[in-house]
């Protein structure tokens, strides 16, 4: 278990070292009022405690990604551990922190608005379309996955359609009501279930002495699926996920002080990385090798693996609690996915959200479209979700790089992971069957050339933006006067 335990330690050390460095580079202003106070409307903008914000952020970003993704990624072998640790510390947590903090500095703005400001007005429309597509796919996938898990947990005694209906009803309420009415009240209980689930499985692995494989860069995938770039799209949540960029503005509007940002944004990404490590390790060690894991996935998908791991390590009662903890993850990301989509559309068309009817006008079509999407094959939805997800992550990292470049700070902390993933995103869509279906060699060449062109355009735009002295933050000097 040396590799597994070492990776967990590295993630924790990364929070206290690189996380502190990223915070220093950004430069927090503890005396600057946050949008929770400057734009308080008691619906989306309102101050909440650090503990509550941290817990909501973790549940918002987690979904089934740090469980299902690492289970699928475990087929590649221990190299999955390497991506989780390096991706989480140097890409995912940086992505989440910069997105959240830049949003705080700009009225709690969502990614499309930030992209418009820092990457150009055309990008606002591009990113808005990407974000809404991603959130609809996330919301739809996170209706299907918890419903199927609950259906399995209840031995099929309750109709799957009825479970889907109840989840949709909860999503509607969580999307429309003020953030502290349902999300703020239920999430502490959901969070406790999540912690019990993850810790239970992790401790179970240690106590039983599970044969977790040691570090190896060999590709063990039974179907010989290429390691690169597929690993970066198989394991996204838990390492790097653009979905998080759509979630952080929910909490940037409820954060009380900028000094809390590292714990809320960077820290909760590290926590998600630990969850991903635990489930990847469990998948690698409990099915008699990668062939056994592959057979289990073919027979029942990641949900079957979750159920088998939970009951094997924790028994019937503990296993049921663990499965419920996994069910909580997609539900607590699905509800905020629809909520984020409502907020992004409202910001885009400048439609105030104080009135309940105004929220309903935007939310109703979203749920109608999602209900239609639930009829599409889950595997197809998941592939499109993964590509849209990592493409959004690249955009968010370039927004962070532009912000730091204009501020004359170390923008490489965002540009390096952003550029790396840009190559992967282009290569993937050129090669994938859901994309252009080109050969892998051609796709790599296209990925490299495309990335070089886009990075060159970035630097041209960055120099222009710095010369024009684009304001990095909203002017809030008179907000006390306007309140008075």
N, C-alpha and C positions, 0 to 999 in steps of 0.2 A: 504493500500500500504506500510505498515511499513516494511514488509519483503523485498519487491522488492527494495525500496529506500535504505534500510540498506545494501543490497547485492551490489548495485552499489557503495555505499560509501566504503564498505570493499574492493572492487576491486581496487579502486583508492588509498586508504590508503596502500594496499598491495604493490603497485608499489613503493611508497615512503619509505616504511619500509623494508619489506622482500626483495624487489628488490634491495635496497641499501645494505642489508646484503649479499645477494648472490654475488653482485658485489665486495664487500669487501673480501669475501672468495676467489673468483677467483683471485683477485689482478690485476687490469688493469695496463698496462704500456703505459702511454700517450706519451712517447718519442720513442716508438718502431714503426718502419715503418710497415705499413700494406701491404697485397698483392696487393692492388690497385696501389701501387707505385713500390714494389719490383718485381712484375711480370706483369707490365702493358703491354697489347697487344692491347688495344683499341677495343676489341671484348667482352671478358668476364671480363677482369681485367682492370678497370679504375676508378678513384676517382669520386664520386658523393656526393652531399650535404647531410647533415643529414636529412633534411626534405624530400628530394626525396627518399632517402634510406628507411626511416621510412614508407612512403606512399606505396612504392613498396613492402616492406616486408608485410605490412598489407594486401594488395591486393593479394600478392602471397599466403599467408597462409589461407586466409579467405574462398574462395570458397563458396559453398552452405552449407558447414558443420555447421557454427555457426547460420544458419537459419533453414535448413531442419532438422538437428540433434535435436536442442532444441524444434522444433515444434513436432517431434515424441516423444521426451523425456518428453514433457509436459503432455502426457497421464499418466505418473507416479505420477503427482502432484508436489507440492512445493518442494519435496525432490530434484527435478532437480536443483532448485536454489542452494542448498547446494553443490552439486557436481560441478556446474559451478564455484562457488566462491573458494572452497577449491582446486579443481583440477587445476584451472587457476593459482592461486597464488603459490601453493606449488609443482605443478607438471608441468603443461604446460609451464608456463613462465620460470621456472628453466630449463626445457628441451630445450626451444628455445634459452635462453641466453647461456647456456653452449655449445650447438651445434655450435652456431654462433661464440662464442669467441675462442673455441678450433680450429675451422676451420680457423679463422684469424691467429692464432699462427702457423698453419701448411699449409701455401701456399693456403689457401682457399679450403682445401681438402673437398671432399664430405664424407658422412657417411661410405661407404664401405672402403675407404682408412683409415679413422680414426679408424674403427673397426679392421682393419688389424693391425694397429700400436699398439693399446691399448688392444685388446682382442685376438689377435693371427691371423696368416695368413689364417687359415681355415675360420675364420669369414668374411674375406674380400669377399670370394666367396659366402658365405651364404647371407651376407647383400647386396651384389651386386645384387643377384637374387631377394631378397625381395624388394629392392629399385626400380628396373626396373619394376617388377610386379606391385608394388604399384603405380608407376608413370603412367604406361600404363592404369591401372584401373581408376586412377584419371582423366587422360586426356580424356578417353572415357566417363566416367560419366559426366564430365564437358563439353562434347559436347552435350550430350543428354538432360541434365537438362536446360541449357539456351535456347536450340532450342525449347523445349516443352513450356517453358514460353513465348518466343517470338511468337510462333505459337498461343498460347492462347490469348496473348495480341492483336494480329492482327486478331482475330476471324477466324482463319483458311484461311485467304485470300491468304496467301503465303504458298506454299507447304513446308511441314516439311523437306523434302529431300533437298530443295533448301537452307533453313536456315542452315541445317547441313553442306552443302557444303561451304557456306560463312564462317562459324565458322572455319572449317578446313583450309580454305585458310588463314585466319588471323593467326591461330596457326602456320602454316608453315612459314609465314613471321617472326613472333615473335620469332620462334625457331632458324631461320637461320641468321637473321640480328644482328649486334652488339646491345648490351643491351640498349644503349642510343638512338637508332634510332626510335624504336617503343615503347618499354616498357617505357623507360625514358621519352618520349614525351607525350604519351597518358594517362599514369597512373594518372597525376595530375587531369585531367578532370574526369576520371573514379572515382578517389578518392572523388572528390567533390560530385558526384552523390551518392556514397556510404554513405557519411556522411549525406547528405540531407535525404536519405532514412531511415537510422537508427534513426537519431534524430527526423525526422517527425513522425515515428511510436511511439517512446518513449514519445515525447511531447504529441502526440495524446492520449496515454494511461492516462497521468496525467491530461490533460485538461478535458477529458470526464469522469474522475473518474471511469475508468474501474474497475470492481470487481475482482482485482487480489487477489488470495487466499493467506492467511497468512501461516506461517511456519507449516509444518506437515511432519512427517516421514512415514505416512501411504501410502501404495501403492494403488493409485486410478485407475490403468490401467483397462479399461472396459473388456479386455480379460483375466485378471488375469495373465498377463505375469510376470515372476519372476523379481523382482527389481534388484537382484544381480545374475549374473554379467552383465545383459543386459543393465542397465543404462549406464555403462561405455563404452559400444560399440555403444549405440544409440546416446549419446552426446559425441563426440570426439573433433572435432574442437570447440573451445569455452571453453574447459577444458584441454584436453591433446590430442595431435595428432602427430603421427610419421611422417605424411606427411610434417610437418614443418621442420623436420630434413633434408629433401631433398631440401627444398627451401632456408634455411638460407645461404648455401654456395654461392648462387647467389649474395647475398648482402654482405657476408664476403669478396667478391672479389672487392667490390666497396666502402667499408667503409673507411673513411679517417683516423680515429683515434680510438683507442680502447675505449677511454672515451665515445664515442657515442653509445657503444654497449647496455647499459641498456635501453636507449630510443628506439633504433631500435628493439632489440630482445625481451627483457622483456616487455617493454612498449606496443609494438604492440600486444603482446599476451593478455595483460590486456584489450586493446581496443577491441579485438575480443571477450573476455569474456563479455564485456558490450553489444556488439551486440547480443550475445547469450542470455543474460538475457532479453533483450527487446523482442525478438521474442518468447522466452519461456513464458513470461508474457502475451503477446498478445494472444498466442494460448490457454492459460489456462482460459482467461477471456472473450473471445468474442464469444463463441459458445455454451452458455447455458450448461456448464459443460463438463466433459470429454467424455460423451456419444456423445454429439453433435460434438465435435472435432473428435472423432473416425469415425463418419459417414461422415464428410467432407473429412477426409483422405482416407476413403474407396472409396468415390465417385470420387475424383480428385487428391489425393496425396497431398504432401506438397505444390506443386505449386498452387493448388486451395486455400489453406489456406493463402498463401502469397498474392494472388490477392484479396481475401475477406477481409483480415485484412487491406490492403493498401487502398482499396476503402471505407471501412467503416469508417476508422479514418481520411482519408485525402481527400475524395471526388474523383471525376473522374480524374481531372488533377493531383492533388497531388498523388493520388493512382497510376496513370500511371508512374509518376516519381519514386515512391517508388519501383514499380515492376522492372523498368529499373535498379534501383540501385541494386536490387537482381540479375538481369541478369548479371550485371557487375562482381559480385563476382566469379561465376564459370568460366567465360571467362578469368578473370585475374589470375586465378589459373591454368586453363587448359593450357594456353600458356606457363607458366613457368614450368609446370609439364613436358611437352615435352622438353623444353629447359634443364631442370635438367637431364632428361634421356639422352639427347645427351651428356652433359658434363660428366656424370658419366661413360658412355660407353667409351668416349674418354680418360678419365683418366685411366680407367681399361686396355685398350689396348694400352695406351700411343700413341695416335694418335693426333697430333697437329691440332688445330682448327682455325688457322689464315686464311687459304684459304676457300673460300665459298664452293668449291667443296668437301672439306674434311668434312665440316659440313653436306652437303647434303647426302653424302654416309651413314652417320650414321642415319640421321633423316628420310630419305625416308622409310626404313623398319619399323620404329616405327609407322609412320602414316598409313602404309598399314595394320599392325596388328590391330591398333586401329579401322580402318574402319570395319574390320571383327568383332571386339568385340562389335560394336554398334548394331549388330544384336541379341546379347544375351539379355535376359530379364533383365531389369534394376534392379529389386529387388535382383536377384541372384548376379549381379555385386556388388551391394551395400553391401551385406552381406560379400562377400569375401574382399571387400575394407576395411570394418570396422575391420576385424580381422587382415589383413595384416598391416593396419594402426597402431593399438595399439601394435602389435608385434614389429614394427619398432620403436615405441616410447620407448618400454622397452630396446631395444638394445642401443638406443641413450642415455638413462639415465644411463645405465651401462658403456658406454664409458665415460660419464661425471664423474661417480663415480670412475672409474679407474684412470682418469687423476688427480682428486683431491687426491686420495689415494697415488699415486706416489709422488705428490707434498707435501704430509703430511699436507693436509688441511682437512676441515670438509666435508668428502665425503658423509656423511649421507644425506645431502640436495638432493642428486641425488639417493642414494641407497635406501632410504625409499620409495619414490614414485615408483621407478623402481621395487622394490621387491613386493610391493602391486599389481602393474599392472601385474607383472609376474604371480602371482597366478591367476588373473582374465583371462589372456590370455590363460593359459593352461586349466583352468576350462571351459572356453567358448568353446574351440575347442573340448574338450572331450565330452561336452554335446550337442553341436549344431548339427542340421541335416546336415549342410554342412561339419561337422567334423566326429566324431565317434559315435554320438548318444547315449552315455552312460547316465545312470540315473544321476540326479543332485547330489545325495549323493556321488556316486562313482566319479563323476567329481570333486567335492570339495576335496575329499581325494587325488585324483590324482594331482590336482592343488597344494595342499600344499606340497606333497612329491616331486613333480617335481621342485617346487620353492626352497625347501631346498637343493636339490641336486645341482642345478645350482648356487645357492648363495655360497655354499661350494666351488664349482669349481672356482667361481669368486675370493674368498679370497685366495685360493691357488695360482692362477695366479697373483693376485695383489701383494702378498708378493714376488713372484719371480720377477715380473716386477720392484718393488721398489728396490730389491737387485741388479738387473742388471742395475739400473739407466737408464731406457729407456728415451731418450730425449723427453721433453714435447713440444718442439717447434722447428721450422725450424731455422737453423743458417743463419741469414741474415747480419752477420757482414761485409761481403764484397760486398753487393749489390750495394753500391754507386760506388765502383771501377769498377764493371762489366758494369754499365750504362755508366760511363765515358769512 
